[in-house]
Amino acid sequence: MLSRLRLLTAGESHGTGLTGILDGIPAGIPLSEDDFALQLRRRRGGHGRSPRQQLERDVVHVQGGVRYGRTTGAPVTLFLPNAEAARWTDTLSPWPVEQPVARRTVPRPGHADKAGLIKHDLDDVRDVLERASARETAMRVALSVVCRALLSAVGVEVGSAVVQVGDVRAPAPALADGAALRAALARIEASPVRCLDDDAGARMVTAIDDAARAGDTLGGAFVVVATGVPIGLGSYTQWDRRLSARLGGAMLSIHSAKSVSFGDGAALAMTPGTRAHDAFVVDDAGARRASNHAGGLEGGMTNGAPVVVEVALKPLSTVPGGLPSVDIDTGAAARGLIERSDVCAVPAGAIVGEAMVCLVLADALLESVGGDSLAQVQAHLAAGQRRP
């Protein structure tokens, strides 16, 4: 999925914290503490999040790869402490304790619990759920700050909006360039559900509140948009180099993601070819696209239009009453264990979606133009500018 970059995360949901390593980043990329704080704060937000988001402060500790506010070319290494770790010292101790906590023996349908137990020959759901938790995405968001800074330095901007919660659907934002994206984001960030349409946003809030009262959860969908993306990132020459495949895989790695589409997505299957493609218009200003049905991707490559990716998330399966399950010790029917959970995590999922788009686009950029420093990347890109 990645060609020039390597990203690894480690740590458990309630452990001492999360560790992340991003290798392959050029030197000279400017960073600040505020950059990390902003993106992690955005991930914690959104109507319908659990109380844990108010407890976590997500203070990033940079342990390597950055000096005096700039990357050095060494692997960027981050540590993100968990605020509640002290309460879980015995539960998650790496060494034997005098009084081990009771085993969790009822897996949650819809989670990694049961398959993980079988795969690793385990007998305690806790051993699976701690790592399978979406808490891991906090580190992905933190590491993506470096990728976002690289992209920003070459004129690429990335943002997102929620377009669906439950059965409430909002129009997808039509954003033609960075200026339009920035204007839209100012309104999106003010929405409790990160929706650009005020009426749909209000109905989404109501739907989340209704689900909370009913002891239920809601999924939905978000759209990530990247503007200013150079032409030709990715490749048509091999299946695993196609940028659409790489973006699709990255987005499907997000917890609860069930489908990914680009541009008009599945609607193109019902659209005649004469209207489905992004024809050229030639006028005094030259050639330009009349539309962006393809979402900025043709033949596995970027085509100069904004990259538009939509991701659908299923409802969270940790519901207040638990779902019908089975006790792995006794084989008797039981209710799935209940961990603290969100009613709706779609607004937060959109921020994780931005992180994954930043990661894949940064990787594809470095693959295309090369460079061991930001100055080299910028020079190589300028020297090889491609026309639409």
N, C-alpha and C positions, 0 to 999 in steps of 0.2 A: 504493500500500500504506500509506503514511504520509500523514496529513493535516496535522498541526500540527508535527511534528518532521521534521528532515532529518538523516540520518546518512551520512557518507562515511568510507571508510578508504582509505589509500594505503600503498604500500611492498611490498617483496618479502620472500620467506621468509628469504633469507640476506643481505639488504641491510643498510643501517645501522640500520634499524628500521621500525616501523609508525607512521603518523600517523593520527589520527582526529578528526573534527569532529562534534559533536552540536549542532545549532542548534534554537532554539525552546523551550529549557528555561526555566521560570520562575526568577526570582531567589529567593534565600533558602533553597534546599534544602541541608541540612547534609551535609557530606562529610568524610571523614578519609582519611589515607594507608592506614590499616588496612583500610578498606572495599575499596579497590582491591587491596591485597595479598591479602586473603582470597579474593576471587572468582577472581583469576588463579592463586592457588595451587590452588584447587579444580579449575580447568581443567587444570592440569598433572598431576593425580593420576589414579589408577586403574590396576589391575593390567593389564599388557600394553602400557603406553606405551613409547615408544622412549627411548634414552639422552639424547636432546636435552632431554627435560623436566627432567632433573637439571642440565643445563648452563644453561638459561635461568633467569633470576631475575625477569624481568618487573617491573622497577622503573619505575613510571609517572612521567613528567615532565608536570606540568600546565603548559601554555603559554598558557592563556587561559580566561576564563569562570568562574574560581573565585578568591575572595579571602578570606583568613582563615577558610577552612573552609566557605564558603557560596557557592553559585552567584550570579552577578551579573546574569544575564539575557543576557549576551553568549554567543556560541557557545563551548561547552566544547571545548577543543582539547588533545589528549593526544599524547605521543610515547612509544613503547615501544621502547627500544634492543634490538637483537639481540646476544646475548652473543658469538656467533661471527662477527660481521661482519668482523673484521680478517682472517680466513682467506679471505674471499671478495672482497677489495678488487679484484684484477685481474679476477676472473670477472665481477663485476657493476659494473665501472667505467662511469660514464656517458660517459666519453670514451675515444677510442682508446688502446690500450696497445701497447707494443713487441712483446710476445709474447702474442697473444690465446689463450685456452684453447681446447682442441679443441671443436668443435661437437658437440652431442648430436643424433643423427639418428634415434634409434629411439624412437618414441612408446610410451607405456604404455597398453595397453587398459584401459578403465575410467576414465581420466583425461581432462582437457581437452586433452591434448597434441596429438593429430592434428587435431581440429576447430579448435583454436586456431591451429595452423600454417597451415591452409588459409584460415581466416577473415581473418587479418592478413597473409597472404602472407609468412610467415617461413620461415627455413630452419634454425632452431636451437630444439630443444625447450626449452632453458633459458629462452628468452624467454616461454614460456607457463607452464611449471610453477612458476616463482618466484612469480607472482601468483596462480595457481590453487591454491596450497598452502593447506591448512587452518590454517597459521600465522596467516593473516588473521583468524581468529576470536578470537585473543587480544585484538585491538583492539575487536572487537564486545563481548566480555565486559567489557573495561575501561570502555567508554562506557555499557554497560548499568547500571553501578554507579550512575550518576546517575539513571537511570529507576527503579531499584529503590528508591533513597532517596526519590524522589517518591511512589512507590506506598506505601512503608512509612509515610510521613507521613499517609496517608489510610486506613491500616488494611489494606492489601493485602499479603499475604505470598506469596512464590513459592518453590517447592522442586521437587525432582525425585527420581526413583528409576529405576534400571535394572530392567527387567522381563524382559529376554531377552538371552542371549549364545549365539550359535549355535543349537542346538536345545534349550537349557536355558531353561525358562520359569518365571517366578515370578508369583505372584498380584499383580495391580495393587493398589497401596495405596488403601484406602478412607478418605479423609480428609474429614471433614465441616466442619472449621473450622480457624482458625489454631492453636489449642492442639494439636489432633491432628497438624497438619502439623509443628509444632515438635518434638513428642515423637518423631515418626517420623524426622525429619531427624537427631536426635541419634544414632539407631541407623544410619541410612543412611550418614552421614559416617564412621562407624567401620568400614564394610565396604570391603574393597579393590576391590570392583566396584560400590559404591554400591547394593547391593540390600538391601531391607528384610527379605527372607526369608533366614534364616541358612543353611538347608539348600540352597536354590537358589543362594545366593551361593557356597557352597563348591564346588558342582558347576560353577559358571561359572568359578571360578579354575582348576579342573582342566581344563576344556575349553580355556581360553586357554593353559595350559602345554602341553597335548597339541598344540595348533595350532602353537605356537612350535617344538616339537621336530620337527614334520613340515614346517616351513618354509612354514606357511600362515597365513592371517588369518581373523578371525571378525567378523561383524556382529552385529546384535541390535536391541534396541528399548529406549526409555526413555519414561517418562511425566513430564510437567510438570504440576504442580497449583498453581493460584492461588486463595487463599481471601480472603474479605472484599471481593470485587470488586463494585462498585456495580451495580445493575440498570440496564439500558438502554444500556450502552456498545455502540457499533456502530449499525447501522440496518437496517431491512427495506426501505427505500424505493428503494435502488439496489443493483445487483449488486456494485459495487466498494466499497460502504460496509459490506457485511456483515462482521462481525468474524470469523466463521469463515473467510471467504475470505482476509482479511488475515492472520490467524494461520497459516492453511495455507500461504500464500505465503512468509511469513517462515520457517516451519519447513523448508520445502522448499529454502530458500536455504542451509541448512546442508550442508556437504560430506558426501557419501555418503548423504544423506537420499533415500529412495525412496518412502515413503508416510507420510501423516498421517491420523489419525482423532481423533474427539472422543468422550469418554464411552465407551460400549460399542462404538463404531465399527462395523466390518463385521458384528459379531454381530447388530446391529439388523436387518440385511437378512433374517435367518432367524427373527426374533422376531415373533409376532403383535402387531398394533396394540394389543390390550387389555393387553399386558404391556410394550410397548416404550417407552411414554411416561411422563413423570414426573407422575403424578396428584397432586392436592392432597388433603391430609388436614386436616380442620377439627376442632379440639378447643378446650378452654378457653383454650389459649394462642394461638388464632387459626389462620390457614391456614399450612400448611407442605408442602413436597414430601416424598413418601414415598420417593423414590429420586432418582438423578442419572444416569439412562441417557444423557441428552443432553450430559453433560459441561459443564453450566452455560451452554449456548448454545442458544437457540431463535429461529428467524426471523432469524438473523444478529446477534442481540443477547445480551448477558449477562442471565441471569434471576435472579441472586442466589445460585445454588448455586456451589460451587467449579468453576472452569474446569479441565477435565481434557483434556490433549492428549497423544496417543501418537505417537511418530515411530519409524519403522523405518529402520535404517542398513544399507547393504550392507557386505560385507567390504571392507577396503581392498585395492586392486588392486596396490599396490606390495608384491610378495611377494619373499622372499629370492632365489629362482631366476629371477625375471622371468617374464613371460607371453609366449607366442608373439606376435611382432609383425613389423614390416617396416622395413628401413632406407630412409628417404625418399630417400637419395642413389642407392642402387644398385638398389632394388626387391627385394633379396634378403631371404629370411626371416631373422629375428633375434629375440633375446630383448629384451623391454622393459627400458629402463634401470632401474637399481636405485638409489633414493634411500633414505636412512634412513627407516624407517617403523615404525609401531606394529603389534603383533599384533592388538590390539583397542582401539578408541578410543571405545567406547560410553559408558563412564563420563564421559569428557571431553565427548562429544557432548551428554550430558544437561545439563551446565553451559552449553554454548552454547545449548541449547534454552531454558533459563531466561532467558538474556540476551535472546533474541528475543521471548519472551513478555513480559518486562518492557518492552521497547521498544514493542511493539504496544499493550499495555494502557496504558502511559503516554500514548501518542499518542491513543488513544481516549478516555482520561479528559480530556485537555486539549481535545479536540474537543467533548466533551459539556458540560463545565462552564466552560471558559475560565479565564483568570487569568494575569496577568503576574508574579505572585509566589506563593510557596507559601501565604501567608496568604490571598490572594484565592481560590486554588484550594480551600482548605479551607472558606472561608466560602461559596463558591458551591455546593460539594457539600453542605454542611450545610443550606443553604436549599432545596435541591432534592431532598432525600432521597425515594426512591421506595419504595413498599411492594411486597412480593412478591405 
